Amino acid sequence: MEETQKFHLRCEKCQYVVSDFKEWFGSMQKCPKCGHKVVYAEYSKDISTLKDLIEEKNGKAESVFHYFDFLPINNKENIITAGEGVIPVEVWGFLAEFAKKYYNLDIEVWAYRNDKNPGTGTFKDVAASVAASVLKENGIKEYAVASTGNIANAFAHYLAKAGISLSVFIPQDALKANEAEVNTYGQRVNRVKGDYAKAKEIAAAYSEKHGILLSGGNTDPMRVEAKKTMVFEWLRQMKKLPDVYVQALSGGTGPIAIDKAVEDLKGSGIEAKLPRFILVQPDQCAPMRMAWDNAKAKNFPEGWENNYPKLENPVTKVPTLATGKPGTYPIIGKLTKKSNGEIIEFGEHMIADISRLIAYIKHIQVGPASAIAIGGFFESLHRGIIKNGETIMINVGEGVRRSPEFMEEMIYTTRNVSNIDEVERFDRNMYAEQVWKPFIDYKK
């Protein structure tokens, strides 16, 4: 009797069934029937078994591949992993206490600690791990990606482990530390004279010229399938899903993956409702926020999701979020509306304040994009978006290991001295009021 195939890919547009990744890659990641670029993975395994995985009835979760039965890879021998994906979901009670004291809200606040991923310490590690495994399984030897930073580093790391050569295309303003890290893995960096859109343009031309696969971006099935597992992790660790999900927004694979996970969970015996998305952009590069506010002001007229601005060469302190031409907005806008959520912005001038606060209270150093997400929590309180009784999940996307300039902005306790008489003793608690003050004042 022939064994049932583990998974296939289904075209979002025409419903054509792509048998496997060999066919998908062979058609250069386009539907062989209609040319559409978005497909979703569907699995033959009984979805009710996912409940056993979440409850760890068949062993302890050690990486994203704990959910192997619901990931698009056939042979475990092809797995490339550093133990990513099984990361802490922490209660951040200090934010809940702040909401109670200053906004009279009784809420729970959790943080999903992607900075603890053991690969490159970012939200991108699970995607890179699954992608490297799929590419290895299908005999891919060369790959290309356009990136503002973190995805480049994660792919460089995991594809090196898989023995795959990676060509990375980064915009002119990408951080030097990101460039350096890709180089350390022996992968090629192409720094493009222009913004992220230009980097994507040249990457696509390179892919076409040489017939090399290019990362499919935010809707890439490898990335979506990998990132959906964060929902399974919330259920495993929290025993529930949050009411609200807060994430810094560039392209938006996170919301796409969460929606996919909730769809996958149907029939599993687990109650899974789509959380409200609060997606946060830096105020110096917020085209999706602009489009969302415009659509909302007009009561979402027909075709609203296709109307969005395209910013040329946005200048922002958060290069990893510098997507000035948001081609995924038609998807992200509709998902935000479906979830009854919001797309907002947070002022870049306050991201160092955020990071000082988190370092002071939680003793961890979050990066600029993570600070934008956490800042979105404060902005949401201020605007009354968060409601009494809700459980909030904040995606802590990355740490600061590739942001030395940002680290310098967090200096605030240094005193310059020339002799012993100028050296004063101090009590660390004296800084508590200072680190909280910007957010207390934020309410006014």
N, C-alpha and C positions, 0 to 999 in steps of 0.2 A: 504494500500500500504506500502510495506516495505521501511523503511528509508535507503537511500544510506549510506554506510559505509564511515566515514570521511576520512580515509587513510588506506593504506597498505604499506608493505615493499617489495621491489623487489630485488632479488638477482642480484648482479652485473655480476656474471659469467654465470649462467644458465637461468636467467630471471624468475625463479620460484617466484610466488607471495606468500609471507608470509602474512597471513590474518591480523595479529595484533601482539602486543607485547607479548600476552599470548603464542602464538605459537613460537615466536622468543625466549622468555625466556625458554620455555619448551624444546627447542632443544639446550639449553645452548649457545645461540647466534651464531648458525651456521645454514646455509641453510639446511632445512630438506631433500632437494633433493640431493644436491651435497657437502654439508659440508663447502662451502665457508663462510668467515666471514664478508664480506662486503655487506650491503644492503642499499638501498636508499628509503626514504619515498616518496610516491606519494599521492596526495590529490584529493578528488572529488570536492572540492569547485572550482567554476569558478575563474581562475587565474586573471581575469580582476578586481575582487573585491579587490585584493591586492593594486591596485592603490588608491582606496578609503582609505585604512588603512594608506598608506604612506602619503596621503594628509590630513589625520585626519578628513575625512568627517563624520566619525561615532563616534567621541569622541577623547579626548586628550590621547596621549600615556603616560602611567604611569609605564609600566614595559615591559619586553620581551613578556608578554602575551597579549599585544596590538595586536600581530600577531597570536593570538590563532587559527584562522582558518587554519593557515599554520604551526602549530606545532603538533607533534604526541601525543596529549592527547585529550580525548573525553569529560570529565566532568570537568567543571570549579571548582567544589567543591574540586577537588584533587590538585589544584594549590598550590605550595609552592613557595612563593616569598618574597623578601625583597625590591622590587622596582628596581631590577637590569636591565641592558640592555638599559634603556633610559638615556644615559649619554652624557655629552657634546662633541660635535665635535667643536674644537676650531681652529681659525686661528692663526698660529704661524708666524706672520709677521717678527719677528726678524731673523728667519732662511731664509725667502725669501730675506730679505734685505742683509744678509750675502752672499747669492748666487749671488745677483746682483752686490754687491761691489767687490767680489773676483773672481767670475767666469763669470760675465756678462750674467747671466741668468735671464730672467723674468719668475718667477714661482709662484705658490701658494703653501703654506705648511699648512697642517691641522694636528691636533693631535686628536686621538680618546682616550678620557680620561678614560680608564678602571680602573685607580686608584680611580675613583669616584663611582665605583659600591658600593652600600651600604651593600652588604653581607660581603665579605672579602677584597674588594678593589683590585680585580685582574681581568684579562681577563677570568678567569675560572668561575666566578659567574653565568653567563647566562647558561653555560653548566650544572652546578650543580643544578641550579633551575629547569630546564626542566627535568633533570634526576630524581631528587627527586620526582617531580610531576608524572612522568611516573611510577616510581617504586611504589609509593604509590597507584596509580590507579590500579596497577596489583597485589597488595597485597604482595609485596616483603618485608620481615622483616630483612634480612641480606644481606650485599653487601660487596664487597672487591675492593680495588684499589691499584695499584702500582704507586708511584709518586715520583718526585724529590722535591716536596714541595707544590706549589700553588694549584694544583688540589686536593691534599689531604685535605688542609684546607677548600677549597670551598665545597667539598663533605661532609666533617665532619660537617660543619655548616648547610647545607641544609638538609642533611639526618637526622640530629638530630631534626630539625624542623618537619620532616615527621615521626619521631618515628622509624627510621630505624637504626639498628646497623651496624657500618662500621668498617671493619678491614683494616688498612692502612699498606702498606709495603713500607718503605723508604730505600734508600741506606745509607751506613755507613757515607758518608760525608754530608748528608742532614743537613740543619741548625737546631740548637737546638730550635730556635724560632718557626720554622714550627712544630716541634714535640710538643712543648708546646701548641701551639694553637689547634692542633687536640685533645690533652688531655683535654683541657678546655671544650670541647663539650661532654666529656664522651665517646669518641670513642677510639678504641684500636689502638695503634701504635706498629708495629713490625719493629724494626731497624735491617736491614739485614747486616751481615758482608760481604760486597762486594759492587759492583757498582750497577747502576740502572738496568742493564741487569739481575744481580743476584736477585735483588728485584722483578723484573717481573717474573723470573723463580719460585721463592718460592711462590709468589702470585698465579700463575697459578696452582701450585701443591696443594695449600690450597683450591683453588676453586674446583679442581677435587676431592680431598679427601672428602670434605664435601658437594659437590653439591651446592655451594654458587656462585651466579653470580659474575663475575669479570668484572670490567669496560673494555669495548672493545677498549679503547685507542683512538687514533686519528681518527679512522674511525667509532667509535661508532655512530649509527644513532641518538641517543639522543643528543650527543654533537654536531654533525654536524648540525642538524636541529636547535639547539639553537643558535649556532654561526653564522649561515647564516643571522640571523636577523640584524647583524651589517651592512650589505649591505642595508637593508631596512631603517635603521637609517640614514645612509649617505644620502640616497635619500630624507628622510623626512627633514633632517636638512640642507643639502647642495644643494638640488634640482638637484644633479648630482652625478655621480660616479667619483672617482679620476682616473687619468691616470696611477698612480704608487702607489703601496701599499708596505710599508716597515714594516717588522715584524722581531723580534728576533725569531730564529728557533731552536726548540728542536725536536718535533715530527711533527708538522705542521697541526693541525686541522684547523687553520685559512684559509690557502689557499684552503683546501678541501671544507670548508664551503662557501667561497666566490664563488668558481666555482659552487657549488650546487645552491646558490642563483641566480646567473646569469642564470643558466638553468631554474630555477623555474620562473623567470621573463619573459621568452619568452611567448608571447601572452597576456601579461598584459597591453600592450599599453605604457609601459615605456621602453625607450631606455637604454639598459644595456650591456655594453661591459666589458669583463674581463680586470681588470687593470694588468699592468705589475708587476709581483712580484719581489721585491728585498728582499730576505730572508737572514738574517744576523746571523752568528754563532760567538761565542767567539773564538779567535784564538787558545786557549788551548783545545778546543773541537769542531773541525770543520770537522767531517767526511763527511757530505753532501757537504760541500764546496770542499773538496778534490775530491770527486767522480765527482762532477759537472765539475770542472776544467779539470779533466782527460778526461771525455767524450767530452767536448767541444774541447779540443786539438786534439782529434781523429775524430772530425766532427760527433759525436754521431753515432757510428757504431751500427749495429743491436745488441740488447740485452744490450745496454749501461746502461739502468736503473737498471739492476740487479748486476752491478759491483760497489761495494762500500766498503770502509774499515770498520773494526770493531775495535774500540779502547778499550783496556782493562783498566778499572779503570782510566779514564781521570781525571787529577787534574786541576780543574778550579775554579776561583773565583766566578763563576756564577752557583751554584749547580742546579738551576732550569732549566738550559740548558745543563746539563751534560748527554746527550744521546750519548754514545759512539758507540752503535750498532743501527744505524738508520733503523729499519725495514720498515719504511714508505718511504724511499728514492725512491723506484720504482714509488710511487704515486706522491710524491713531485717533483721529478726530471722531470717527464712528465708534470706536471702542470706548472712548471716554464718554461719549453720549450714552452708549448702551449701559455703561456702569453707573450713570448719573453722577459722573465725576466732574473734574475741573482741570483745565490747563492754566497754570499761573506762572508768575515769575518771581524771582528773589534778587535783591540788589547785590551785585558783586562786591560792593564796598563793605559788606558785612561778613564775607566768608571767613576772614581771619578771626573775627569775633566768634563765629560759630566754632571754629576749630580750637580756639583757646578754651572755650567753655567745655567742649567735649573732652579735651585733654586734661583739664583741671578736675572735672567730675569723674570721668570714666578711665582716665589714664591711658587713653589711646589717641593716636594721631590720625585724623581723617583728612583725606585729600580734598581738593577744591570742588570736584563734582559731588562728593558726599556732603560737603558743607552746603551746597545748593539744595540738596534734598532735605537736609535737616532744617535749613532755613525755610523751606516750603512748609514745614510743620508749624513754625512760628507765624508765617504769613497766613496759613489756614486758620489758626486760632484767631488772629486779628480780624479776618474777614468772616468769621462765623461759619466756615465750611465744615469744621469738625463738630459733631453733635454729641450731646450728653450720652454716656453709656457705650460709646463706640470703642472698638479695639483697633489701634492704629499700627501698621507695620511700615517702618522706614527702611528703605534699602540703602545700607551703607555700602556704596559701590566700590570704594578703593581707599587705600591709605595714602601716605605722602612720599613713598620711597622714590618716586620719579619727579617730585616737585620741590627741589631745593630752594627755589626762589620763594615759593609759597611758605615754606618753613620759616624763612627769614622774616616774613610779615608777622609771624606770631610772637616775635620777641616783645616782651613787655615787662619783664622783671629785672632786666640788667641795669646795674648802676656803675658808672665810670668812676674809678677811684685812683688816687695817686699816692696815698699813704694810709696807714692803719687807722688814723683818726677819722678818715672818711668812710670807713667800713662799719655799717650798722647791722646789728642783729635784727632778725625779722621773724615773724610768725606767718607761715604759709596761709593761714586762714584770713589774713588781711586782704588777700586777693579775691576772696569769694564774692564780695559785693561788686568788685570791679568787673569780673567776668560775666556776672548776671545783668549788670546795669544796661547794656544795649538792648536786651530783650524785655526788660521791665519798661524801659523808655519806649520801646517799639509799640507798646500797647497804647501809648498816649496820643 
